[in-house]
Amino acid sequence: MKDGKKKKARSIAELDISFMEELYGASSEARGDDDNISLRYASVAAEVKKAEEVKIRVRVEPDGLQAFLVFVAVRGDALDFSSEKLAALLKEHGIVHGLLTAAIDGVAEQLHTSEEWRGEVEIARGTPAESATGVEYPFLTPIFGAKRELSGWKIGETGLSFLELQDILVSPDMEEVNRLRPKARLVRPGEVLACFNGPLQPKPGLDVYGRLIPVGSSTLLPEAGDGVELLEGGRQLVAKALGYLSINNFVFSVLSPLWVAPDRLTAYYVNLPGVADSPVLKLEDLASALEEKGICFGIDLTEATKNCLKLNVAHSADLMIPVAQGNAPRPGLDAKLKFAFDTEKKAGEIRENDTIDLRDRNLVSNVKKDDLIAVKSLPTKGDDGQSIYGEVIKASVGKDMVVTVGDGVQVQKKSDRILYHAKKDGSVLQNGGNIAVVELFYIDGNVDYSTGNISVQKDLHVDGSVLSGFQVMAAGNAIINGSVEIGAQVHVNGNLTVANGIIGEGTRVIVQGDLRTMFIQDAELFVGGDLWVGSYAFNGSIRVGGSAFVQRGLGTSGGKVVGGIICASKEIEVSTVGSPTNSHTILAIQPDPLRSIQLNKIWTTLRFCEENIAKIIRTLGLEDVTPQAIKKLLGQASGVQREHCLKILQTLSTLIKQQKSLEQDDEKVKNEIDENLSRATIRVTSEFFHGNQVQMSNRRLVLNQDYGSVTFRLEKGEIVFS
């Protein structure tokens, strides 16, 4: 050596290590190789012992499921390398799962007994993940989109629309079922819809490093919905009942093929157009479907039998096949009042001069003492029905009617009817359920200076006219064979018929019932019921609580309203409005004046309540009317003062209750008025001349051009016409 120093001799073990590194490369610590492990074992015994080194490499398959020991042993004495040491060394390097004990023991034995040994031994085996569950469909084919998302199902080349199917089977409208008619797959009980292969709940695996190996991705698996069950240990989806297959988000259901009417009185088998491989309907399946749905009454499979034969032969069966029919309840009959004579008022023949021939109008019904006037049939209970589910459907009981009898009527009650007889000679006064027999007051001629003014508490028949300046009042019905002339006054509590017309300024007619006349000119009328004018109305001021009709008679002026105003509460129908030279005609729809009077009374009483409530509150010194405030007031009062307060508080309570009741009545009447206005119409059947006016509620409309046939109504608070 250059430094003159003598190098220290290395031991045999050191030399062996040096040689081995040159032969097999650097140590594992230097290389950092995870897949190759260098194990150094030095056996130092006495000076005469030799040192040995063994190089071992571990090879792991790419899937991590197998590990092998690959090793070379150099010639030398047997090594003391136990199974425990090998297992511990493997664990240090991450091999922890699936160690093969027998193989490790074998390697240890080889190393212990062999002088030189080379080889590869599997010493660890992982647990593979179980295969994903697969599914097969006997007759269905799923349809997938571009991104492998499910977009539908088909059988053969026929696509299925399950949404339409679901809609029609629950629709309350049979027409909807007939209109859509989607194709559907009928399934029978026990028919297999889907089969599963592979484990139903696959388990994940572990590689030799103990890492989780997930189950492979699988397709969506169908689930059992209504009418479907899992059989064969959960490996088959099977139909439980007869019906149509429906799939919603991979939930398989069987929809009942039975359509039940909303009244639960009729059931039909819905025979939808089938697709390839659809089974034929069998009666035993249909009977089971009825039982499954709880239908137990009125079952009749006669039509189903006929249609089953059609299905087997030509597939031309009906769409809706009746299979069960319940019994509809028979409602009770309402009470009815039937008169022993014809009560219909006839229009009478219109003469060429626009007057009415009253000889055959049936306006007066005369009776003798003890004559039968009317018979009231009593209401009946009706007969209960039964639904197809066996439920009792209660029949509605007939409604009774109130019959009020006046003077001259005798009542005789029977078990099932009530008889009404005349107690005296006279004419029958009837209005709805009111019956009376009144003596008829007959005037053979005009109401003039020879008769004076007329006021009778009975029916009146004037065989002439009411002349100018005279007054007529009748508690019953009245007939005037002539006219009501200028300045005359007529007041009738019942119905009034004037054969000719009502004429002149200052003429005033008030009728609480209906009024029929041929024409009106310049007069003022109030009619509580309906108004029929046979020819025309010129410059009249006419208020009608019901409907007004100006009819087109035989004369040239038929159906015309020229000038003046006609105001009704329900409807108006005329032929012509205005004329080329007259644009001052008004047709109006306004609330029933009796309703308006009723509202005014309500408002007056409400104001009274509000004013007195306010006075009492001020008198008592209350800030508000609450239980706490009243309790405090009474607590501060004593003796006579307390008694006085209690009386005032009782009055206050009564006023508040009355106020609430009146507010409810006010709301009710207003709603009725609004409803009547919404239904009201004004119809002009021939001509509406420009410049004339239509009023409905608080809206007005003046047309600036002529129109032919036109109808006016109120929509959303505005007058519209068509």
Legacy VTK file of the C-alpha trace (Angstrom):
# vtk DataFile Version 3.0
C-alpha trace
ASCII
DATASET POLYDATA
POINTS 722 float
0.000 0.000 0.000
1.157 3.545 -0.730
0.737 4.636 2.884
2.835 1.693 3.985
0.109 0.450 6.231
-0.934 -3.146 6.076
-4.672 -3.705 5.149
-6.692 -5.734 7.697
-7.779 -9.100 6.313
-11.554 -9.589 5.891
-13.377 -12.501 7.355
-14.846 -15.259 5.235
-18.382 -13.951 5.893
-17.454 -10.511 4.641
-15.881 -11.963 1.530
-19.002 -14.054 0.820
-21.234 -10.996 1.072
-19.000 -9.078 -1.265
-19.055 -11.871 -3.833
-22.830 -12.243 -3.650
-23.376 -8.514 -4.207
-21.252 -8.623 -7.330
-23.112 -11.684 -8.619
-26.684 -10.594 -7.888
-26.603 -6.784 -7.659
-26.931 -4.240 -4.844
-28.855 -4.973 -1.680
-32.630 -4.363 -1.403
-32.003 -1.375 0.853
-30.061 0.343 -1.920
-32.543 -0.511 -4.748
-35.835 0.054 -2.964
-37.454 -2.655 -5.117
-40.932 -3.610 -3.741
-41.270 -6.668 -5.943
-37.851 -8.159 -5.008
-36.831 -8.717 -1.470
-33.231 -9.544 -0.510
-33.002 -11.443 2.727
-29.623 -11.618 4.364
-28.945 -14.381 6.773
-25.527 -14.739 8.454
-24.737 -17.733 10.469
-21.757 -17.217 12.635
-20.699 -20.180 14.629
-17.307 -21.172 15.675
-14.295 -20.236 13.545
-14.787 -23.375 11.590
-18.448 -22.598 10.598
-19.261 -21.159 7.159
-21.544 -18.252 6.488
-24.315 -18.757 3.915
-26.553 -16.200 2.093
-29.913 -16.917 0.460
-31.587 -14.480 -2.079
-35.440 -14.677 -2.212
-37.780 -12.763 -4.610
-41.578 -12.432 -4.189
-43.671 -12.313 -7.352
-47.313 -11.100 -7.184
-49.729 -11.554 -10.104
-51.044 -8.268 -11.622
-54.570 -8.920 -10.274
-53.101 -9.244 -6.757
-54.744 -12.644 -6.255
-51.543 -14.819 -6.125
-48.104 -14.435 -4.516
-45.072 -16.688 -5.213
-41.649 -17.139 -3.551
-38.880 -17.311 -6.151
-35.517 -18.110 -4.598
-31.909 -19.398 -5.134
-30.005 -21.147 -2.413
-26.150 -21.248 -2.727
-24.397 -24.436 -1.905
-23.760 -24.763 1.752
-25.036 -26.298 4.875
-28.727 -26.479 5.545
-30.313 -23.264 6.819
-32.427 -22.887 9.911
-35.320 -20.791 8.257
-38.596 -21.637 10.024
-42.211 -21.194 8.759
-42.835 -18.552 11.396
-39.882 -16.493 10.187
-41.042 -16.729 6.574
-44.616 -15.694 7.481
-43.334 -12.799 9.587
-41.117 -11.586 6.758
-44.042 -11.762 4.285
-46.252 -9.774 6.655
-43.560 -7.090 6.963
-43.801 -6.645 3.192
-47.597 -6.428 3.013
-48.525 -10.033 2.167
-51.252 -10.566 4.784
-54.228 -12.319 3.175
-54.613 -15.852 1.924
-51.290 -17.182 3.231
-50.897 -20.859 2.273
-49.572 -22.407 5.470
-48.742 -25.783 3.954
-46.754 -24.194 1.158
-44.823 -21.987 3.585
-44.063 -25.029 5.741
-42.787 -26.837 2.640
-40.458 -23.975 1.732
-39.061 -23.923 5.255
-38.483 -27.677 5.122
-36.660 -27.400 1.773
-34.415 -24.649 3.039
-33.662 -26.727 6.097
-32.753 -29.967 4.318
-31.370 -29.001 0.878
-27.809 -27.944 0.199
-28.767 -26.204 -2.995
-32.378 -25.501 -4.128
-34.016 -23.345 -6.754
-37.755 -22.931 -7.445
-41.066 -20.989 -7.304
-43.757 -21.741 -4.773
-47.257 -20.159 -4.374
-47.416 -18.997 -0.797
-50.530 -16.706 -0.777
-53.854 -16.779 -2.642
-56.410 -13.885 -2.538
-60.216 -14.181 -2.539
-61.737 -13.117 -5.885
-64.927 -10.992 -5.934
-68.100 -12.865 -6.828
-69.608 -12.260 -10.256
-72.359 -9.601 -10.609
-75.986 -10.728 -10.875
-77.255 -11.111 -14.441
-80.852 -11.021 -15.695
-82.694 -12.599 -18.597
-86.131 -11.589 -19.919
-88.239 -14.329 -21.531
-90.132 -11.991 -23.885
-88.949 -8.423 -23.153
-86.073 -6.460 -24.639
-84.752 -3.307 -22.922
-83.964 -0.344 -25.187
-80.827 1.648 -24.308
-79.778 5.115 -25.417
-76.399 6.289 -26.683
-75.048 6.535 -23.125
-76.401 3.121 -22.172
-79.299 4.679 -20.253
-82.592 2.798 -20.396
-85.023 4.534 -22.774
-87.808 1.985 -23.070
-88.938 -1.594 -23.590
-90.157 -3.574 -26.548
-91.507 -6.987 -27.420
-90.315 -8.050 -30.814
-90.428 -4.815 -32.801
-93.337 -3.320 -30.837
-92.566 -0.597 -28.333
-94.625 -0.416 -25.148
-96.140 2.756 -23.632
-96.586 2.047 -19.940
-97.598 5.625 -19.058
-100.630 5.503 -21.373
-101.484 2.084 -19.987
-101.411 3.349 -16.407
-103.481 6.401 -17.335
-106.359 4.573 -18.983
-106.722 1.859 -16.354
-107.271 4.476 -13.625
-109.175 6.978 -15.769
-112.751 7.676 -14.618
-113.730 8.311 -18.240
-114.564 5.325 -20.435
-114.174 7.525 -23.536
-110.516 8.042 -22.596
-110.023 4.271 -22.548
-111.645 3.904 -25.969
-109.609 6.771 -27.415
-106.074 5.749 -26.408
-106.077 1.934 -26.872
-102.326 1.391 -26.255
-100.773 -1.964 -27.096
-100.054 -3.980 -23.987
-98.728 -7.383 -22.894
-101.270 -9.495 -21.015
-99.701 -11.817 -18.453
-101.260 -14.769 -16.679
-100.740 -15.937 -13.096
-97.481 -17.886 -12.789
-95.894 -16.429 -15.934
-92.159 -15.715 -15.548
-91.244 -12.104 -16.285
-87.499 -12.143 -15.509
-84.799 -14.638 -14.390
-81.683 -13.851 -12.344
-78.343 -15.676 -12.791
-75.252 -15.547 -10.602
-75.286 -14.753 -6.878
-78.186 -12.584 -5.843
-75.969 -10.638 -3.427
-72.379 -10.916 -4.760
-69.593 -10.388 -2.225
-66.426 -8.340 -2.811
-62.980 -10.030 -2.697
-59.564 -9.389 -1.069
-56.146 -9.513 -2.769
-53.019 -10.882 -1.025
-52.330 -7.384 0.340
-55.754 -7.402 2.071
-57.130 -4.767 -0.296
-60.856 -4.858 -1.243
-61.718 -6.095 -4.719
-65.145 -4.614 -5.645
-67.876 -6.574 -7.363
-67.962 -5.930 -11.072
-70.551 -3.463 -12.426
-73.954 -4.972 -13.243
-77.077 -3.992 -15.108
-80.067 -2.608 -13.198
-82.075 -5.445 -11.730
-85.875 -5.543 -11.920
-87.864 -5.421 -8.695
-91.257 -6.865 -7.776
-94.136 -4.396 -7.586
-97.889 -4.906 -7.258
-99.085 -8.201 -8.674
-95.537 -9.626 -8.963
-93.578 -11.881 -6.590
-90.096 -13.400 -6.287
-89.991 -17.203 -6.514
-87.377 -19.944 -6.849
-85.332 -18.566 -3.996
-85.542 -15.061 -5.347
-84.311 -16.015 -8.819
-87.533 -15.407 -10.774
-89.980 -12.523 -11.046
-93.377 -14.116 -11.517
-96.846 -12.636 -12.166
-99.268 -13.307 -9.307
-102.439 -12.347 -11.148
-103.998 -11.741 -14.544
-103.279 -8.279 -15.887
-101.167 -6.031 -18.063
-97.429 -5.746 -17.516
-96.249 -2.311 -16.426
-92.655 -1.218 -15.751
-91.699 1.956 -13.931
-88.028 2.538 -13.027
-87.354 -1.231 -13.239
-90.241 -2.005 -10.883
-92.320 -4.698 -12.579
-96.049 -4.597 -11.812
-99.144 -6.287 -13.106
-102.041 -3.846 -13.504
-105.541 -5.174 -13.115
-107.289 -5.427 -16.502
-110.586 -4.510 -14.839
-112.042 -1.027 -15.229
-114.624 -0.058 -12.615
-117.052 2.810 -13.229
-116.829 5.677 -10.710
-120.285 4.779 -9.350
-118.964 1.250 -8.540
-121.918 -0.283 -10.358
-120.184 -1.703 -13.445
-116.936 -3.558 -14.125
-115.396 -4.191 -17.539
-112.508 -6.285 -18.740
-110.322 -3.908 -20.778
-109.328 -5.902 -23.849
-106.356 -3.892 -25.137
-104.610 -4.663 -28.434
-102.047 -7.382 -27.737
-98.438 -7.819 -28.816
-96.495 -10.873 -29.917
-96.735 -13.889 -27.600
-99.619 -12.412 -25.576
-101.500 -15.263 -23.897
-105.178 -15.867 -24.595
-107.639 -14.750 -21.932
-108.948 -17.633 -19.824
-112.154 -17.408 -17.834
-110.660 -18.962 -14.714
-108.000 -16.216 -14.667
-110.675 -13.557 -15.119
-112.732 -15.003 -12.258
-109.637 -14.906 -10.024
-108.979 -11.280 -11.047
-112.514 -10.326 -10.020
-112.068 -12.047 -6.670
-108.676 -10.403 -6.175
-110.238 -6.965 -6.741
-113.022 -7.697 -4.260
-115.796 -7.785 -6.878
-118.359 -10.250 -5.625
-121.812 -9.126 -6.762
-123.524 -9.182 -10.145
-120.757 -11.144 -11.878
-121.809 -12.260 -15.362
-119.170 -13.743 -17.657
-121.535 -14.395 -20.565
-120.066 -11.616 -22.710
-116.569 -12.530 -21.606
-117.167 -16.118 -22.781
-118.248 -14.897 -26.219
-115.254 -12.606 -26.490
-112.843 -15.321 -25.369
-114.003 -17.345 -28.364
-113.423 -14.333 -30.617
-109.937 -13.874 -29.196
-109.065 -17.487 -29.888
-110.269 -17.251 -33.488
-109.885 -13.804 -35.011
-108.726 -11.385 -32.317
-111.755 -9.182 -33.047
-113.192 -9.014 -29.551
-114.721 -5.871 -28.071
-112.509 -3.388 -26.222
-114.719 -3.086 -23.133
-116.215 -6.414 -22.079
-118.785 -6.200 -19.235
-118.102 -8.694 -16.441
-120.141 -7.407 -13.464
-123.211 -5.234 -13.013
-124.531 -3.931 -9.700
-127.996 -2.687 -8.914
-128.439 1.067 -9.055
-130.530 2.532 -6.257
-133.978 3.732 -7.237
-134.384 7.182 -5.730
-137.543 7.997 -3.901
-140.158 9.966 -5.774
-140.663 13.585 -4.842
-144.030 14.738 -3.703
-146.096 16.114 -6.580
-149.197 18.207 -6.773
-151.450 17.267 -9.669
-154.473 19.374 -10.416
-157.737 17.858 -11.544
-157.948 20.349 -14.412
-155.629 21.795 -17.030
-153.602 24.578 -15.420
-151.562 25.531 -18.484
-152.268 29.029 -19.705
-152.644 29.044 -23.477
-151.293 31.900 -25.563
-154.544 32.514 -27.395
-154.973 33.231 -31.057
-153.472 36.499 -32.341
-155.905 38.338 -34.540
-154.888 40.294 -37.667
-155.257 43.571 -35.741
-152.647 42.342 -33.167
-155.226 41.646 -30.424
-155.622 38.350 -28.545
-158.701 36.135 -28.711
-159.129 35.073 -25.044
-162.033 32.727 -25.560
-159.866 29.571 -25.497
-156.998 30.651 -23.244
-157.904 28.541 -20.195
-157.154 31.468 -17.875
-159.896 30.758 -15.335
-160.481 27.394 -13.616
-163.959 27.352 -12.096
-165.093 24.712 -9.602
-168.282 23.704 -7.804
-168.543 22.924 -4.122
-166.978 19.501 -3.247
-165.174 19.292 -6.626
-161.688 17.723 -6.490
-159.121 20.453 -7.031
-155.812 18.605 -6.694
-154.084 15.481 -5.394
-150.705 15.548 -3.650
-148.714 12.302 -3.939
-146.505 11.777 -0.888
-142.719 11.306 -1.211
-141.399 7.728 -1.253
-138.272 6.232 0.323
-136.920 4.554 -2.818
-135.106 1.222 -3.122
-131.489 0.689 -2.034
-128.986 -0.594 -4.568
-125.894 -2.755 -4.341
-122.442 -2.137 -5.782
-120.342 -4.806 -7.478
-118.360 -4.926 -4.227
-121.472 -6.000 -2.345
-121.899 -2.619 -0.651
-125.381 -1.297 -0.008
-125.996 1.985 -1.857
-128.600 3.960 0.004
-131.408 5.376 -2.092
-132.205 9.059 -1.752
-135.519 9.795 -0.110
-137.990 11.802 -2.164
-138.428 15.458 -1.257
-141.650 16.672 0.226
-143.372 19.856 -0.875
-145.320 22.309 1.196
-148.881 22.948 0.043
-150.555 25.933 1.624
-154.310 26.077 1.407
-156.334 29.223 1.637
-159.999 29.987 2.013
-162.404 27.655 0.260
-160.204 24.496 0.241
-160.855 21.321 2.289
-157.969 18.873 2.988
-158.479 15.082 3.115
-155.448 12.959 4.118
-154.950 9.372 2.895
-152.107 6.920 3.581
-150.299 7.675 0.324
-151.851 10.963 -0.854
-153.643 14.110 0.172
-156.824 15.292 -1.552
-157.900 18.913 -1.878
-161.608 19.687 -2.478
-163.499 22.913 -3.006
-165.579 24.041 -0.032
-167.572 26.422 -2.202
-168.239 27.493 -5.760
-165.611 29.774 -7.246
-162.394 29.952 -9.231
-159.140 28.270 -8.243
-156.322 30.579 -7.375
-153.079 28.561 -7.536
-149.465 29.608 -7.530
-146.945 26.841 -6.996
-147.950 25.142 -3.753
-150.580 27.680 -2.789
-154.231 26.811 -3.427
-157.332 28.830 -2.725
-160.873 28.978 -4.052
-162.075 32.513 -4.459
-165.274 33.885 -5.778
-164.879 35.386 -9.229
-165.891 39.032 -9.481
-167.225 39.573 -12.980
-167.776 42.948 -14.675
-169.867 42.753 -17.799
-168.324 45.666 -19.633
-165.828 48.451 -18.914
-164.521 49.822 -15.642
-165.934 53.308 -15.988
-168.337 55.661 -14.309
-170.979 52.942 -14.235
-168.769 50.724 -11.989
-166.435 53.175 -10.358
-163.015 52.032 -9.106
-162.814 48.304 -8.417
-161.164 46.657 -5.367
-161.874 42.961 -4.724
-160.322 40.249 -2.523
-160.806 37.635 -5.221
-160.232 36.942 -8.888
-161.439 39.584 -11.296
-162.750 39.316 -14.851
-163.389 42.559 -16.734
-165.196 41.901 -19.998
-164.127 45.269 -21.368
-161.416 47.877 -20.713
-160.208 49.924 -17.767
-160.930 53.427 -18.973
-158.831 56.523 -18.411
-158.455 57.634 -14.803
-160.005 54.552 -13.145
-158.348 52.154 -10.678
-158.567 48.364 -10.388
-157.231 46.281 -7.483
-157.537 42.471 -7.209
-156.207 40.121 -4.556
-156.237 37.185 -6.969
-155.716 36.890 -10.721
-157.238 39.333 -13.187
-158.320 39.232 -16.807
-159.080 42.365 -18.816
-160.629 41.543 -22.180
-159.947 45.004 -23.535
-157.213 47.560 -22.776
-155.786 49.560 -19.911
-156.181 53.124 -21.151
-154.427 56.427 -20.517
-154.028 57.316 -16.847
-155.629 54.087 -15.516
-154.143 52.317 -12.451
-154.141 48.501 -12.098
-152.759 46.565 -9.114
-152.999 42.740 -9.129
-151.543 40.401 -6.505
-151.719 37.391 -8.824
-151.289 37.134 -12.589
-152.732 39.651 -15.056
-153.754 39.215 -18.676
-154.692 42.199 -20.837
-156.126 41.106 -24.179
-155.265 44.239 -26.103
-152.709 46.673 -24.734
-151.588 48.998 -21.953
-151.570 52.554 -23.244
-150.651 56.076 -22.323
-148.589 58.366 -20.147
-149.693 58.225 -16.546
-150.898 54.636 -16.941
-149.440 52.503 -14.164
-149.713 48.708 -13.798
-148.306 46.703 -10.877
-148.458 42.894 -11.056
-146.894 40.645 -8.440
-147.178 37.578 -10.669
-146.833 37.280 -14.467
-148.187 39.722 -17.027
-149.354 38.931 -20.566
-150.473 41.644 -22.958
-150.416 42.396 -26.653
-148.598 45.739 -26.619
-147.289 48.475 -24.318
-147.110 52.138 -25.247
-145.936 55.045 -23.063
-147.039 53.217 -19.868
-145.184 52.396 -16.656
-145.154 48.753 -15.465
-143.780 46.727 -12.598
-143.974 42.919 -12.993
-142.781 40.648 -10.180
-142.722 37.526 -12.373
-142.283 37.223 -16.152
-143.557 39.506 -18.915
-144.883 38.369 -22.313
-145.672 41.034 -24.895
-147.314 39.674 -28.030
-146.421 42.471 -30.424
-144.413 45.576 -29.418
-143.296 47.946 -26.638
-142.990 51.655 -27.509
-141.565 54.211 -25.051
-142.507 52.182 -21.992
-140.850 52.211 -18.572
-140.889 48.519 -17.720
-139.313 46.763 -14.707
-139.455 42.953 -14.568
-138.339 40.724 -11.680
-138.054 37.662 -13.932
-137.658 37.514 -17.729
-139.109 39.737 -20.462
-140.151 38.520 -23.929
-141.388 40.745 -26.734
-142.615 38.241 -29.285
-142.866 38.585 -33.032
-146.596 38.481 -33.792
-148.428 38.645 -37.070
-148.453 42.433 -37.300
-145.806 44.631 -38.891
-144.591 45.848 -35.499
-144.132 42.373 -34.024
-141.250 41.929 -31.596
-140.092 45.550 -31.645
-138.863 47.622 -28.711
-138.550 51.264 -29.721
-137.740 53.938 -27.155
-138.090 53.651 -23.407
-136.509 51.004 -21.206
-137.047 47.357 -20.421
-135.138 46.216 -17.333
-135.306 42.530 -16.288
-133.407 40.404 -13.781
-132.960 37.124 -15.680
-133.173 37.496 -19.447
-134.592 39.619 -22.235
-135.524 38.397 -25.697
-136.827 40.734 -28.416
-136.859 40.820 -32.183
-135.797 44.402 -32.929
-134.215 47.171 -30.811
-134.704 50.801 -31.878
-135.255 52.013 -35.400
-133.343 54.016 -38.022
-134.816 57.203 -36.505
-134.887 56.244 -32.808
-131.732 55.641 -30.772
-133.141 56.080 -27.284
-133.910 52.459 -26.407
-132.367 50.797 -23.351
-132.334 47.061 -22.596
-131.012 46.385 -19.106
-130.273 43.508 -16.736
-130.260 44.523 -13.095
-130.680 42.592 -9.830
-134.196 41.600 -8.829
-135.697 44.699 -7.179
-137.017 42.543 -4.348
-133.414 41.481 -3.687
-132.370 45.116 -3.719
-135.083 45.914 -1.190
-133.870 42.992 0.914
-130.289 44.319 0.768
-131.416 47.820 1.730
-133.219 46.425 4.763
-130.101 44.448 5.739
-127.876 47.521 5.365
-130.267 49.706 7.365
-130.349 47.200 10.208
-126.566 46.752 10.029
-126.039 50.491 10.418
-128.366 50.447 13.425
-126.342 47.606 15.025
-122.981 49.238 14.295
-124.043 52.627 15.677
-125.482 51.164 18.888
-122.497 48.838 19.407
-120.215 51.874 19.133
-122.384 53.843 21.616
-122.356 51.035 24.188
-118.576 50.591 23.904
-118.079 54.337 24.467
-120.536 54.337 27.397
-118.774 51.443 29.130
-115.338 52.879 28.414
-114.152 49.730 26.669
-111.231 49.823 24.262
-112.267 46.527 22.682
-114.840 43.783 23.240
-112.721 40.909 24.536
-113.335 38.562 27.497
-110.389 40.120 29.305
-111.707 43.665 28.869
-115.234 42.690 30.014
-113.850 40.782 33.021
-111.804 43.820 34.010
-114.865 46.096 33.653
-117.044 43.890 35.862
-114.254 43.551 38.401
-114.145 47.322 38.812
-117.952 47.665 39.187
-119.941 46.814 42.320
-123.557 46.549 43.463
-126.131 48.378 41.350
-123.461 49.531 38.917
-122.482 45.914 38.217
-126.095 44.899 37.511
-126.480 47.859 35.173
-123.293 46.844 33.331
-124.545 43.264 32.936
-127.792 44.453 31.318
-125.902 46.699 28.917
-123.484 43.848 28.085
-126.438 41.553 27.317
-127.750 44.137 24.872
-124.255 44.448 23.378
-124.024 40.658 22.951
-127.409 40.565 21.196
-126.387 43.375 18.842
-123.074 41.687 17.985
-124.829 38.382 17.210
-127.391 40.201 15.074
-124.582 42.044 13.283
-122.804 38.777 12.393
-126.057 37.216 11.186
-126.822 40.248 9.012
-123.304 40.193 7.528
-123.836 36.545 6.558
-127.237 37.379 5.013
-125.655 40.266 3.132
-122.965 37.981 1.693
-125.542 35.347 0.729
-127.822 37.790 -1.103
-124.856 39.381 -2.907
-123.645 35.950 -4.067
-127.121 35.119 -5.373
-127.277 38.434 -7.238
-123.816 37.851 -8.756
-124.762 34.317 -9.808
-127.978 35.524 -11.494
-126.090 38.286 -13.294
-123.497 35.806 -14.565
-126.256 33.685 -16.151
-128.324 36.571 -17.560
-128.534 37.240 -21.317
-130.076 39.795 -23.681
-130.976 38.251 -27.061
-131.947 40.261 -30.133
-133.136 37.894 -32.839
-133.449 40.256 -35.820
-131.977 43.800 -35.695
-130.131 46.025 -33.240
-129.939 49.593 -34.584
-126.907 51.739 -33.749
-126.988 54.267 -30.921
-129.203 52.188 -28.634
-127.925 51.033 -25.262
-127.368 47.822 -23.314
-126.873 47.880 -19.532
-125.811 44.932 -17.390
-125.114 45.500 -13.693
-123.045 48.718 -13.557
-121.733 48.409 -17.128
-123.136 50.217 -20.192
-122.569 49.589 -23.881
-123.695 51.736 -26.837
-123.252 50.113 -30.243
-122.017 52.500 -32.945
-123.218 50.393 -35.880
-126.186 48.256 -36.803
-126.152 44.540 -35.999
-128.316 41.629 -36.956
-128.962 38.810 -34.491
-126.846 39.423 -31.388
-126.590 38.129 -27.812
-125.186 40.101 -24.862
-123.856 38.685 -21.598
-121.621 39.654 -18.709
-118.134 38.125 -18.506
-115.573 39.130 -15.864
-117.523 42.292 -15.140
-117.647 43.432 -18.791
-120.430 43.272 -21.388
-119.544 41.018 -24.328
-121.656 40.173 -27.367
-121.637 37.688 -30.188
LINES 1 723
722 0 1 2 3 4 5 6 7 8 9 10 11 12 13 14 15 16 17 18 19 20 21 22 23 24 25 26 27 28 29 30 31 32 33 34 35 36 37 38 39 40 41 42 43 44 45 46 47 48 49 50 51 52 53 54 55 56 57 58 59 60 61 62 63 64 65 66 67 68 69 70 71 72 73 74 75 76 77 78 79 80 81 82 83 84 85 86 87 88 89 90 91 92 93 94 95 96 97 98 99 100 101 102 103 104 105 106 107 108 109 110 111 112 113 114 115 116 117 118 119 120 121 122 123 124 125 126 127 128 129 130 131 132 133 134 135 136 137 138 139 140 141 142 143 144 145 146 147 148 149 150 151 152 153 154 155 156 157 158 159 160 161 162 163 164 165 166 167 168 169 170 171 172 173 174 175 176 177 178 179 180 181 182 183 184 185 186 187 188 189 190 191 192 193 194 195 196 197 198 199 200 201 202 203 204 205 206 207 208 209 210 211 212 213 214 215 216 217 218 219 220 221 222 223 224 225 226 227 228 229 230 231 232 233 234 235 236 237 238 239 240 241 242 243 244 245 246 247 248 249 250 251 252 253 254 255 256 257 258 259 260 261 262 263 264 265 266 267 268 269 270 271 272 273 274 275 276 277 278 279 280 281 282 283 284 285 286 287 288 289 290 291 292 293 294 295 296 297 298 299 300 301 302 303 304 305 306 307 308 309 310 311 312 313 314 315 316 317 318 319 320 321 322 323 324 325 326 327 328 329 330 331 332 333 334 335 336 337 338 339 340 341 342 343 344 345 346 347 348 349 350 351 352 353 354 355 356 357 358 359 360 361 362 363 364 365 366 367 368 369 370 371 372 373 374 375 376 377 378 379 380 381 382 383 384 385 386 387 388 389 390 391 392 393 394 395 396 397 398 399 400 401 402 403 404 405 406 407 408 409 410 411 412 413 414 415 416 417 418 419 420 421 422 423 424 425 426 427 428 429 430 431 432 433 434 435 436 437 438 439 440 441 442 443 444 445 446 447 448 449 450 451 452 453 454 455 456 457 458 459 460 461 462 463 464 465 466 467 468 469 470 471 472 473 474 475 476 477 478 479 480 481 482 483 484 485 486 487 488 489 490 491 492 493 494 495 496 497 498 499 500 501 502 503 504 505 506 507 508 509 510 511 512 513 514 515 516 517 518 519 520 521 522 523 524 525 526 527 528 529 530 531 532 533 534 535 536 537 538 539 540 541 542 543 544 545 546 547 548 549 550 551 552 553 554 555 556 557 558 559 560 561 562 563 564 565 566 567 568 569 570 571 572 573 574 575 576 577 578 579 580 581 582 583 584 585 586 587 588 589 590 591 592 593 594 595 596 597 598 599 600 601 602 603 604 605 606 607 608 609 610 611 612 613 614 615 616 617 618 619 620 621 622 623 624 625 626 627 628 629 630 631 632 633 634 635 636 637 638 639 640 641 642 643 644 645 646 647 648 649 650 651 652 653 654 655 656 657 658 659 660 661 662 663 664 665 666 667 668 669 670 671 672 673 674 675 676 677 678 679 680 681 682 683 684 685 686 687 688 689 690 691 692 693 694 695 696 697 698 699 700 701 702 703 704 705 706 707 708 709 710 711 712 713 714 715 716 717 718 719 720 721
